[in-house]
């Protein structure tokens, strides 16, 4: 039972610290910073695999499933946002060719 209390306490502290850190980032910087940093959540997926080896009850399975789904969504979302941001900086060569003297 004390292990469960310690785990819940660490989870709540991590949640509070995460909200405080993210809350201090201005909105204009949030997307560029988070799009690159979300790929770090691959570590969460590795952690899920390690914890899954120790799982032995239904509550553990539920948390492992949620961690895997949310971690995967965060990794994929980070790459999608990064790809969108990089697309904004690419020049579109088709538009520049058609605007010259094709008339």
C-alpha positions in Angstrom: 0.0 0.0 0.0 2.8 2.5 0.7 4.1 2.0 -2.8 0.7 3.0 -4.2 0.7 6.2 -2.1 4.2 7.1 -3.2 3.3 6.5 -6.9 0.2 8.6 -6.7 2.0 11.4 -4.9 4.8 11.4 -7.5 2.1 11.5 -10.3 0.3 14.4 -8.7 3.6 16.3 -8.2 4.6 15.7 -11.8 1.2 16.9 -13.0 1.4 20.1 -11.0 5.0 20.9 -12.1 4.1 20.1 -15.7 1.1 22.5 -15.6 3.3 25.2 -14.0 6.1 24.9 -16.5 3.8 24.8 -19.6 1.6 27.6 -18.2 4.6 29.9 -18.2 5.3 29.5 -21.9 3.8 32.3 -24.1 1.3 31.2 -26.7 3.5 32.2 -29.6 6.3 29.9 -28.4 4.1 27.0 -27.3 3.6 25.3 -30.7 7.3 25.5 -31.9 8.6 24.3 -28.6 6.1 21.5 -28.1 6.2 20.2 -31.6 9.8 19.3 -31.2 9.6 18.3 -27.6 6.7 15.9 -28.1 8.9 13.4 -29.8 10.6 13.0 -26.4 7.4 11.2 -25.3 8.9 8.2 -27.0 10.5 7.7 -23.6 7.0 7.3 -22.2 6.3 4.4 -24.6 9.6 2.7 -23.6 8.5 3.1 -20.0 5.2 1.6 -20.8 6.9 -1.5 -22.2 9.1 -1.8 -19.1 6.2 -1.4 -16.7 4.0 -3.7 -18.7 6.4 -6.5 -17.9 5.6 -6.0 -14.2 1.8 -5.7 -14.6 -0.3 -8.1 -12.6 -3.8 -6.7 -12.2 -6.5 -5.0 -14.2 -5.8 -1.5 -12.8 -2.2 -1.8 -14.1 -3.4 -2.9 -17.5 -5.7 0.1 -17.7 -3.0 2.5 -16.8 -0.5 0.9 -19.2 -3.1 1.0 -22.0 -3.8 4.7 -21.3 -0.1 5.6 -21.1 0.6 3.8 -24.4 -2.3 5.4 -26.2 -1.7 8.9 -24.9 2.1 8.7 -25.4 1.7 7.5 -29.0 -0.8 10.2 -29.7 1.6 12.8 -28.4 4.6 11.5 -30.4 2.5 11.3 -33.6 1.0 14.8 -32.9 4.4 16.3 -32.4 5.7 15.0 -35.7 2.5 16.2 -37.5 2.8 19.7 -36.0 6.5 19.8 -36.9 5.8 18.8 -40.4 3.1 21.5 -40.8 5.5 24.1 -39.5 8.2 23.0 -41.9 5.7 23.2 -44.8 5.2 26.9 -44.0 8.8 27.7 -44.7 9.1 25.8 -48.0 8.8 27.8 -51.2 6.2 26.7 -53.7 8.0 26.5 -57.1 4.8 25.9 -59.0 3.3 29.3 -58.0 6.4 31.2 -59.0 6.6 29.6 -62.5 3.0 30.5 -63.4 3.2 34.2 -62.4 5.8 35.2 -65.0 5.1 35.6 -68.7 3.0 32.6 -69.5 0.1 34.8 -70.8 
